[in-house]
């Protein structure tokens, strides 16, 4: 994974999530949901990085699977933030598109790794 699109996109998503959390805390004075989205949103890339040097193929699959779960959770928190009017539709759309791309890429990564493991 020398120059990985997955690594790059997950890092860009994490940066977006940190900026979103800063906005929520500074402008909306919202601290609970912002901590949830920052935890799940930044852990996606961290898990991808962990998996990069996994101890085995099974460890890599495990880390990517957890990253997928965290990305899915992030999408959930983004929906909550939109539906409770902490973020508007445009901010939601601009952020969730990254999340959905990561989910699709992680699903593909996990499926491919599991297929190649056999």
N, C-alpha and C positions, 0 to 999 in steps of 0.2 A: 504494500500500500504506500509506495513512495510518494506519488502525487495523486491522492485519492479525492475524488469528487465528494464522496461521502464525508470525509474529514473536513473538507472545505465548507460544504453546505451546513454541516452540524455546527461548525465554529461560527459561521455567519448567523445561524439561527440563535445560538447562545448569546451573541452580541446583541441581536434584536431583542431577545428576552430580557437581558440586563437593562437595556435602555427602556423597555416597557415597564419593568419593575421600578426603575427610577422615576418615570413619569407617574406611575400609580402612587408611589409614596410621596413624591414632592407636590404633585398637582391635585391628586384626588384624596390624599391622606388615607390611603388604603394600604394596610400592612399585612393582613392575614392572607388574602388571595395572592398578593404580590409575592409573598414568600413561597407559596405553593408553586406558582408558575416559574419562579426563578430556580427552585429546587429541581423540578422535573425538566424544565427547558434546558438548563445547563448540564444536567447529568447525561443527556443524550450523547453529546460530543465527548464527554469524559469517558463514558463506557466504550464508545467507538475507539478512542485512544487506548484504553485498557486492552481491548480485544486485539488490537494491532500486534501486541506482544504477548498474546495468550500462550499459556503453557502447552496447549494442545488444540487440536481442531475442535474438540468438544468445548473447551474453555472459550474459544473464539465464538462458537455458535451461542453459547450461554450469554456472553457479554452482548452480542448483537441482539439477542432475544430480549434481554433486559432493556437495552437501548430502545428497542421497538415499543416495549411497554411504556417507557417513560415518554416517548414521543406521542403515543396515544393519550396518555394522561395529560400531556401539555395541551393537546387539542381540546380535551375536556375543559381544562381551566380557561382556555381562550374563549370557548363558547359561554362559559359561566360569566366571564368578564363582559362579554358582548351583551348577553341577555339581561344582565343587571345594570347595564348602561355605564359601566366603568370605562369601557372603550367603545368608540363608535364603529359603525359597519366598515368604514374604510380602513381603520387601523387593524381591525380584526382580519379583514380580507388580505391586507398586506403582510400580516404575520402568519396567518394560518396556511397560506400557500406554501411557505417554507416547511411548515410542519407536515403537511400532506405529502410533499415531495420526499421528505426524510422517511416518512412511514412507508411509502412505496419502495424507496431504495432499500430500506432495512428488510422489508418483506422479501424482496428479491435476493438480498444478500443471505438471509437465513435459509431460504429455500435452496439456493445454489450450494451453500456450504453443506447443508444436510444431504443433498443429492450426491455431492462429491465425496462425502464422508463414507458412503457405502462401498 
